[in-house]
């Protein structure tokens, strides 16, 4: 059973919450479901969310599959590979983000082209 269900252009992914940014996580949980038209930046998708949460245990380098909130731009981000800011193959945000969760399997995103419609809902 997963904590979250993430749908990216019809691709269904499971995800789990992480406790790296507990205040950010709580704020996101209160706003679920979240959805939007995402912009692609390398192997990252990001979209606007109606949140204003401060920086919390931020990092620019994130693990593959990270779900993160970017406080500077009020965006929710999904990372599955390198971005233009990466050093090598690591996923890296353009600026530090609050990591709140992780996609369990990112293989369904490998052939994604361009932006996508993203929806995040509570898991079962």
PLY file of the C-alpha trace (Angstrom):
ply
format ascii 1.0
element vertex 124
property float x
property float y
property float z
element edge 123
property int vertex1
property int vertex2
end_header
0.00 0.00 0.00
1.37 3.42 -0.92
0.95 6.77 0.80
0.33 8.62 -2.46
-0.88 7.95 -5.98
0.74 10.09 -8.64
-0.66 10.16 -12.16
1.46 11.65 -14.95
-0.33 11.73 -18.31
-2.17 8.50 -17.52
0.86 6.75 -16.03
0.03 5.69 -12.47
2.86 5.73 -9.94
2.98 4.95 -6.25
4.88 7.06 -3.75
5.67 7.24 -0.07
5.98 10.22 2.26
9.36 11.07 3.78
9.94 12.96 7.02
12.74 15.24 5.77
10.37 18.24 5.73
7.46 17.43 8.09
5.82 20.89 8.06
5.87 20.95 4.26
4.47 17.43 4.15
1.57 18.39 6.44
0.78 21.45 4.33
0.72 19.34 1.15
-1.41 16.63 2.78
-4.01 19.27 3.69
-4.21 20.40 0.05
-4.57 16.97 -1.58
-5.60 16.28 -4.25
-3.18 18.50 -6.17
-2.96 18.70 -9.93
-1.67 20.87 -12.69
-0.07 21.21 -16.09
3.61 20.55 -15.51
6.64 22.01 -17.19
9.52 19.69 -17.97
13.11 20.68 -17.12
15.42 17.80 -17.97
14.14 14.79 -16.05
12.03 16.92 -13.72
8.41 18.00 -13.90
7.12 20.92 -11.84
3.74 22.60 -11.49
2.10 25.39 -9.47
0.51 24.53 -6.13
-1.55 26.75 -3.82
0.96 26.63 -0.95
3.24 29.05 0.80
5.59 27.03 2.94
9.04 28.25 4.04
12.35 26.51 3.45
12.72 23.33 5.52
15.79 21.05 5.46
16.42 22.02 1.86
18.72 20.43 -0.66
19.44 21.07 -4.34
20.71 17.53 -4.98
17.84 15.07 -4.53
17.41 11.29 -4.90
15.92 9.71 -8.01
12.14 9.69 -7.54
12.07 12.67 -5.18
8.84 14.60 -4.73
9.76 18.06 -3.53
8.32 21.51 -2.91
10.17 24.55 -4.22
9.30 27.41 -1.82
10.74 30.15 -4.02
8.29 29.42 -6.82
5.42 27.61 -5.02
5.95 24.54 -7.22
5.70 20.82 -6.60
8.46 18.90 -8.40
8.99 15.30 -9.48
12.57 14.21 -10.20
13.57 11.02 -12.04
16.95 11.83 -13.56
19.41 14.58 -14.46
18.33 18.17 -15.02
20.27 21.02 -16.66
21.64 21.84 -13.15
22.89 18.28 -12.53
26.48 17.27 -12.03
26.58 13.89 -13.69
23.50 11.68 -13.40
22.16 13.02 -10.08
18.83 14.82 -10.09
19.42 18.45 -9.06
16.95 21.29 -8.61
17.71 24.76 -9.91
17.48 25.97 -6.29
17.10 24.10 -2.98
13.81 22.24 -2.42
11.97 20.62 0.52
11.86 16.86 -0.17
8.55 15.38 1.06
8.27 12.01 -0.67
9.60 9.55 -3.17
8.20 7.80 -6.21
8.66 4.07 -5.81
9.37 3.37 -9.51
10.22 6.07 -12.04
10.62 3.81 -15.09
7.21 4.88 -16.47
8.58 8.43 -16.82
11.60 7.49 -18.93
9.80 7.98 -22.26
7.78 11.03 -21.25
7.89 13.78 -23.86
7.50 17.43 -22.92
5.23 18.62 -20.14
2.43 16.57 -18.65
-0.72 16.71 -16.58
0.13 15.63 -13.03
-2.26 14.63 -10.25
-1.30 13.66 -6.71
-3.86 12.09 -4.38
-3.77 10.27 -1.06
-3.04 6.54 -1.38
-5.36 3.73 -0.40
0 1
1 2
2 3
3 4
4 5
5 6
6 7
7 8
8 9
9 10
10 11
11 12
12 13
13 14
14 15
15 16
16 17
17 18
18 19
19 20
20 21
21 22
22 23
23 24
24 25
25 26
26 27
27 28
28 29
29 30
30 31
31 32
32 33
33 34
34 35
35 36
36 37
37 38
38 39
39 40
40 41
41 42
42 43
43 44
44 45
45 46
46 47
47 48
48 49
49 50
50 51
51 52
52 53
53 54
54 55
55 56
56 57
57 58
58 59
59 60
60 61
61 62
62 63
63 64
64 65
65 66
66 67
67 68
68 69
69 70
70 71
71 72
72 73
73 74
74 75
75 76
76 77
77 78
78 79
79 80
80 81
81 82
82 83
83 84
84 85
85 86
86 87
87 88
88 89
89 90
90 91
91 92
92 93
93 94
94 95
95 96
96 97
97 98
98 99
99 100
100 101
101 102
102 103
103 104
104 105
105 106
106 107
107 108
108 109
109 110
110 111
111 112
112 113
113 114
114 115
115 116
116 117
117 118
118 119
119 120
120 121
121 122
122 123
